[in-house]
Amino acid sequence: MEVGRYVSLERLMEENRERYYETLEHCSRGWHQGKHDPWPFVNHLLFILKTAYAEFEKRWEKRRSPGVQRPSGDFALDHLSALFTVADLQRSVRE
C-alpha cells in the first residue's frame, strides 16, 4: 500500500475510529460458532484505502494549481505522466 507513504493511514483509521469499532463488533458476531462475517471489515479497510487515494489525488491536483507552494519531495512527480505506477514513482525518486 504505497499510498501510505504519502497519506497517513493511521490518521484515517483514527478519524474513522467509531466506524471501525462498529465494524469489528458486527464482524465478530457468531465468532465462536463459526458464523462470523469478515466482509464488513474488508469493506472498511477498502473504504480507508479509497479515502487515502482520494486524498492523494486531491494533493496531486492541488500541487498543479498555479501559485501553490509545493511540499518538498514533490519534484519526483514532475516527471511522471498522469497515469503512473508505483514502480515509475520509485524510479523517478532514484534518478
Summary of the structure (lengths in Angstrom):
residues: 95
radius of gyration: 18.0
end to end distance: 22.2
largest distance: 59.4
contacts: 199
relative contact order: 0.12
helix: 71%
strand: 0%
